[in-house]
Amino acid sequence: MPSSDPSSGLPADAWALLARHARMFVPEVIGAQRELFAGLLRRSPDGVVPAPHIRRDIAYGAHERHRLDLHSASPFPEPGGGAGRPVVLFVHGGGFVGGDKRDPELPFFDNVGGWAADRGFLGVTMTYRRAPEHRWPAGAEDVAAALGWLRANVAEHGGDPDRIVLFGHSAGAAHVAGLLAGHAGGAPAGARGVAAAILQSGIYDPASADGELAGMVDVYYGDEGQRRERSAAPGLAGTTVPLFVGVAQHDPTAFHRQAGLAIAAILAGRGELPAVHLASGHSHFSPVLGLGTGDAYGVVLEGFIHRTLEQHSGAHEEGHSA
């Protein structure tokens, strides 16, 4: 499994803190890591937080949490103004019951939108409905709705509706996986407009979720019998979308098992591995919190996106010439 070098990007005291926290998954640890990375982002010459140009709280559906922000390094174009940039749609985590696209006091997840914009993409961060009020498959449905809005409207904001990369973290990765597995309707295959998908530290087979995840999945997926029927792993094996499956070294072991299950399912269905990455030295939260600090994880993501977009463009051109 390829891994990023923990000696690059972040200062030694940051790696030391993450090593001390190891696999602890408690509010005090989460808070300390958020404060750590907020400080690093504010000081980093690579941190573009926020992006120079942002359009906030655009409605992609009827619910109050059906909102997204657009992040751009250059002024948004006039309608019809030139070729669009690839789009990176980020779906946050939060244990299915929390999280948001933006913290009003800390630079999260404007850092993800700013990182994407600084690399030449149109960054998009979204919110979605949360459990327990909204249970499976609400998250996948909301990702599908945001994707549909982007397909219909993103060209007006400088994005390319045919080159959209989905990027989910934790519960957000579960929702992206659910979309690709067909849980929002449709068969598990190529999602229109989706050039690639990044699944970082997600839950893909709720029936086998254990450890720290055991109680977390109930509130969204339901009881044991329902969880068995709601696994995204078989659907991931059937999708044709290029996939990146990531996990952090200090993720709780249950997340490592989930990544292994997803990788095995994709291998069985496709006959080849997805892109697989171990974020060495990182916790469950820090790969995403550190985007924009110059950490090596961002370099790995950028490389995956560019490679898959090149392949996507080549396949697109062959399809038109056939």
C-alpha positions in Angstrom: 0.0 0.0 0.0 1.6 3.3 -1.0 2.0 5.8 1.8 2.9 9.4 2.1 6.1 10.4 3.9 5.4 11.8 7.4 8.7 13.7 7.3 7.4 16.1 4.6 4.8 18.9 4.8 4.1 19.2 8.5 6.4 20.3 11.3 7.8 17.7 13.7 5.7 18.8 16.7 2.5 18.2 14.6 3.6 14.6 13.8 4.5 14.2 17.5 1.0 15.2 18.6 -0.6 12.9 16.1 1.6 10.0 17.3 0.6 10.7 21.0 -3.0 10.8 20.1 -2.6 7.6 18.1 -6.0 6.0 17.5 -7.9 7.9 20.2 -11.3 8.9 18.9 -12.6 11.2 21.6 -13.9 14.9 21.5 -10.8 16.2 23.3 -8.5 14.7 20.7 -10.6 16.0 17.8 -10.6 19.5 19.2 -6.9 19.5 19.8 -6.2 18.4 16.2 -8.6 21.0 14.8 -6.8 23.8 16.7 -3.4 22.5 15.6 -4.3 22.4 11.9 -6.1 25.7 12.1 -2.9 27.3 13.3 -0.8 25.6 10.6 -3.2 26.7 7.9 -3.1 30.3 9.0 0.7 30.3 8.9 1.3 28.2 5.8 2.4 29.9 2.6 0.6 27.0 0.8 -2.7 27.6 2.7 -5.3 29.4 0.6 -8.0 29.8 3.2 -10.4 31.0 2.1 -10.1 30.9 -1.6 -10.0 34.3 -3.3 -13.5 33.9 -4.7 -16.4 32.1 -3.0 -20.1 31.8 -3.7 -21.7 30.6 -0.5 -24.9 28.7 0.4 -26.2 27.9 -3.0 -29.3 25.8 -2.7 -29.1 22.4 -4.5 -32.4 21.2 -3.0 -35.3 22.1 -0.8 -34.0 21.2 2.6 -32.2 23.8 4.7 -29.1 21.7 4.6 -29.1 21.3 0.9 -26.5 24.0 0.5 -23.1 24.2 -1.2 -20.2 26.7 -1.5 -18.1 27.2 -4.7 -14.4 28.0 -4.3 -12.4 29.6 -7.1 -8.9 30.9 -7.5 -10.0 33.4 -10.2 -13.1 35.5 -10.6 -16.2 33.6 -11.5 -16.9 34.0 -15.3 -19.8 35.5 -17.0 -22.2 32.9 -18.3 -20.8 31.2 -21.3 -17.3 32.5 -20.6 -14.8 29.8 -21.8 -13.9 26.3 -21.0 -14.7 25.0 -17.5 -12.3 23.7 -14.9 -12.5 20.2 -13.3 -14.7 20.2 -10.2 -13.8 18.6 -6.8 -17.0 18.1 -4.7 -16.1 17.5 -1.0 -18.5 15.7 1.3 -17.6 16.1 5.0 -17.8 13.6 7.8 -19.4 13.9 11.2 -20.5 10.4 12.3 -23.7 10.7 10.3 -25.1 13.1 12.9 -22.8 16.1 12.8 -20.4 18.1 10.6 -20.8 21.0 8.2 -19.2 22.4 5.1 -18.0 25.4 7.0 -17.0 26.2 10.6 -17.5 29.9 11.3 -14.6 30.1 13.7 -12.0 27.7 12.2 -10.9 27.3 8.5 -12.6 24.0 7.9 -13.7 23.0 5.4 -12.9 26.2 3.5 -9.3 24.7 3.5 -10.5 21.9 1.2 -12.2 24.3 -1.2 -9.2 26.6 -1.1 -6.8 23.7 -1.7 -8.8 22.5 -4.7 -9.0 26.1 -6.1 -5.3 26.7 -5.7 -4.6 23.5 -7.7 -6.7 24.7 -10.7 -10.0 23.0 -9.8 -13.3 24.5 -8.9 -13.7 23.5 -5.3 -17.2 22.6 -4.0 -18.1 21.9 -0.3 -21.6 20.7 0.6 -23.8 20.0 3.5 -26.4 17.2 3.7 -29.2 16.0 5.8 -28.1 14.2 9.0 -29.3 11.3 11.2 -31.2 10.5 13.2 -33.9 12.6 11.5 -32.7 11.5 8.1 -31.4 7.9 7.8 -30.2 5.7 5.0 -30.1 6.4 2.1 -30.5 10.2 2.7 -26.8 10.9 2.5 -26.3 9.2 -0.9 -29.5 10.9 -2.2 -28.1 14.3 -1.2 -24.8 13.7 -2.9 -26.8 12.7 -6.0 -28.8 15.9 -5.7 -25.7 18.0 -5.4 -24.1 16.2 -8.3 -27.3 16.8 -10.3 -27.2 20.5 -9.5 -23.5 20.7 -10.6 -24.2 18.8 -13.8 -26.9 21.4 -14.7 -25.4 24.6 -13.4 -21.6 24.4 -12.7 -20.7 25.6 -16.2 -22.1 29.0 -15.4 -19.6 29.2 -12.5 -16.6 28.1 -14.5 -16.7 24.4 -13.9 -16.8 21.4 -16.3 -19.9 19.3 -15.7 -18.3 16.3 -17.4 -15.2 16.3 -15.1 -16.5 16.1 -11.5 -14.4 14.3 -8.8 -16.2 13.2 -5.7 -14.2 13.4 -2.4 -15.8 11.9 0.7 -14.3 11.7 4.2 -15.5 9.4 7.0 -19.4 9.5 6.8 -19.0 11.6 3.7 -17.0 8.7 2.1 -19.9 6.3 3.1 -22.3 8.6 1.3 -20.2 8.9 -1.8 -19.8 5.1 -1.8 -23.6 4.8 -1.4 -24.2 6.9 -4.4 -21.8 4.9 -6.5 -23.4 1.7 -5.3 -26.8 2.8 -6.5 -28.3 3.6 -3.1 -29.7 6.9 -4.4 -31.4 5.1 -7.3 -30.0 3.5 -10.4 -27.6 0.7 -10.9 -24.0 0.6 -9.7 -22.1 1.7 -12.7 -20.7 5.0 -14.1 -22.3 8.0 -12.5 -22.9 10.6 -15.2 -20.3 13.4 -15.0 -18.2 11.6 -12.3 -14.6 11.3 -13.5 -13.3 9.8 -10.2 -14.1 9.3 -6.6 -11.9 9.6 -3.5 -13.0 7.6 -0.4 -11.0 8.5 2.7 -11.5 6.6 5.9 -15.1 5.6 5.2 -17.7 3.0 6.2 -18.6 0.7 3.3 -20.0 -2.5 4.9 -22.1 -1.4 8.0 -22.9 -5.0 8.9 -19.3 -5.7 9.7 -18.6 -2.3 11.4 -17.1 -2.9 14.8 -15.1 -1.1 17.5 -15.7 2.6 17.5 -18.0 2.2 14.5 -20.5 -0.3 16.1 -22.8 2.3 17.6 -22.2 4.9 15.0 -23.7 2.9 12.1 -27.0 2.1 13.9 -28.3 5.7 13.9 -28.0 5.9 10.1 -28.1 2.4 8.7 -30.6 0.8 11.1 -30.6 -2.6 12.9 -28.3 -5.6 12.1 -30.6 -7.0 9.5 -31.0 -3.7 7.7 -27.2 -3.1 7.8 -26.6 -6.3 5.9 -28.8 -5.2 3.1 -27.3 -1.7 2.9 -23.7 -2.4 2.3 -22.0 -0.3 -0.5 -19.2 -2.8 -1.0 -20.9 -5.0 -3.6 -22.0 -1.9 -5.5 -18.4 -0.5 -5.5 -17.4 -3.7 -7.2 -19.7 -2.9 -10.1 -19.0 0.8 -10.6 -16.8 1.8 -13.5 -15.7 5.1 -11.8 -12.0 5.2 -11.0 -11.6 5.0 -7.2 -9.1 6.1 -4.6 -9.4 4.2 -1.3 -7.5 5.9 1.5 -7.0 5.2 5.2 -4.8 6.9 7.8 -2.1 5.1 9.8 -3.7 6.1 13.1 -7.3 5.5 12.0 -9.0 3.2 14.5 -8.6 -0.4 13.4 -12.3 -0.6 12.4 -11.6 1.9 9.6 -8.7 -0.2 8.4 -11.0 -3.2 8.2 -13.6 -1.2 6.2 -10.9 -0.1 3.7 -9.8 -3.7 3.4 -13.3 -4.9 2.7 -13.9 -2.2 0.1 -10.5 -2.9 -1.6 -11.3 -6.7 -1.7 -14.8 -6.1 -3.1 -13.4 -3.8 -5.9 -10.6 -6.3 -6.7 -13.1 -9.2 -6.9 -15.5 -7.2 -9.2 -13.0 -5.5 -11.4 -10.0 -7.8 -11.4 -7.7 -5.0 -10.3 -7.0 -2.9 -7.3 -8.2 0.7 -7.0 -5.7 3.4 -6.1 -4.9 2.6 -2.5 -3.1 4.9 -0.1 -2.0 4.8 3.6 -1.5 8.3 5.0 1.5 7.6 7.2 1.6 9.4 10.6 -2.0 10.7 10.2 -5.0 10.4 12.4 -8.6 9.8 11.2 -9.1 13.6 10.8 -5.7 15.1 10.0 -5.4 14.2 6.2 -8.4 16.5 5.5 -7.7 19.1 8.2 -4.2 19.4 6.7 -5.1 20.1 3.1 -3.6 23.5 2.3 -0.6 23.1 4.6 1.6 21.6 2.0 1.3 18.1 3.5 2.2 15.2 1.2 -1.4 13.8 1.4 -2.6 16.7 -0.8 0.2 16.0 -3.3 -1.0 12.3 -3.5 -4.6 13.4 -4.1 -3.7 15.9 -6.7 -1.7 13.3 -8.6 -4.6 10.8 -8.5 -7.0 13.5 -9.8 -4.7 14.6 -12.6 -4.0 11.0 -13.7 -7.7 10.0 -13.8 -8.8 13.2 -15.5 -6.2 12.5 -18.3 -7.6 9.0 -18.6 -11.1 10.3 -18.5 -10.4 12.8 -21.3 -8.8 10.2 -23.4 -11.7 7.8 -23.1 -14.1 10.7 -23.8 -12.3 11.6 -27.0 -12.3 7.9 -28.1 -16.0 7.8 -27.5 -16.7 10.8 -29.7 -14.5 9.5 -32.5 -16.0 6.0 -32.5 
